Amino acid sequence: MLAPQLAIGWSNDYIDLEVDALHQPWKPIVRGDIDAVKVPFAIFCALVVSFAAGMTLGWLPLLLLIVGTSAGLAYNLWLKASRFSALPYLVGLGVLPPFVWTALGVYEDDFLGLYLVATPLALAAHLANVLPDLETDRAQGRQTLAVALGVARSLLVLAVCLFSPLPLLAVTQVALDDGKGAGFYDVSILIPVLVA
């Protein structure tokens, strides 16, 4: 997982080099701490390492790894400046749990119920990431989800997404209770994760 994250992060900074020079001059490539000419090769190497390691896990984890990495790269290349900017977050974070489950061989169908609870957190992660750059994105003519919503509505959606998992978890637990006195999830297990 480290290698694709490096590839996605490096490609993001490389693609935004000119914009960062105007608005975020402290970034390493802009400052000249990293030679921009070498970044594409570093991205390529990170992708090769990632997929080579993924091949050792089996075809399904490898496929999920490719989908997640592709979502991150699609965000950098095309979707970052569009109203679909949240889509790569939903896809990328959405394939992460099954990647782990299948890689470790611990997948169970019951796990899929977690998507009802966790999906809002992916949208929250996106909004939290882009909100600090909202004015810069607007100045560059980018039509991100946060730009389309504006600051106030973005903060409202962010708050709803952060606080909705607990009630969703409770609803899911009641709906899927098998009537034997055992709920579908133990709420106390997820509370530290959601609070963090």
ABEGO torsion letter per residue (X at the ends): XAAAAAAAAAAAAAAAAAAAAAABAABAAAAGABBAAAAAAAAAAAAAAAAAAAAAAEAAAAAAAAAAAAAAAAAAAAAAABAAAAAAAAAAAAAAAAAAAAAAGABBAAAAAAAAAAAAAAAAAAAAAAAAAAAAAAAAGBBBAAAAAEAAAAAAAAAAAAAAAAAAAAAAAAAABAGAGBBABBAAAAAAAAAX
